[in-house]
Amino acid sequence: MNHLFVGMWLFLLFCECVPGQEAELDAWLESLDRGPSVGPPEALRPGIISARSLAHKPLPKARQEFNRGMQARRKGHAADATEHFAAAARLDPNFVDANAYAALVHAEAHQPSRALPYYQQAVRLEPANAALLANLASVLIALSRPADAEGVARRAVRLAPGSVEAHYMLGFALFGQGEATEETAAHLTIAAEKYAPARQMLATVRRNSLSAANERK
């Protein structure tokens, strides 16, 4: 493969709200004070692959397992896909796509702790890939580690300042730390153009900022 992959995450955060969902979303936002049980999943985008990854030839057995994982995924056999992607990554730890897909299937199954090491390895292999960094940040948020996610998301924004998802992850990480600042609002404003939950968080940040300003008067 000469690119990473495009994955679709079936979570609320990357869906537009329909009538009747606002109350559910508000309740979810309130739960952030206790730490989110699942973080904002990243809608993966094709990433720039380094010469190192392009030059890497996966071990034949690893490639075979990866192909089996892709076939299982296309058929909707999540458990089989997970097993094959994990096997591919284990056989060839330098196989970026194997690590990225192993992380993806675990995250889709709401298993961020299992997704984490695979995303970490993929980022070690592709440290300048903003899409992978944003996904790593989302998993860290899912594990209630917004401070760690912030640093990763900042790297993603620096590498891809036009990425709405990177700004979304950074805004969410700051929001998760109770940072109702102009910086938080700036990142959420960018994300709000695409994602309804970002608009909800942005409204909360603005309300908090207004309340703080009124208290200072």
Secondary structure, 3 states (H helix, E strand, C coil): CCCCCCCCCCCHHHCCCCCCCHHHHHHHHHHHHHCCCCCCCCCCCCCCCCHHHHHCCCCHHHHHHHHHHHHHHHCCCHHHHHHHHHHHHHHCCCCHHHHHHHHHHHHHCCCHHHHHHHHHHHHHHCCCCHHHHHHHHHHHHHCCCHHHHHHHHHHHHHHCCCCHHHHHHHHHHHHHCCCCCHHHHHHHHHHHCCCHHHHHHHHHHHHHHHHHHHHHC
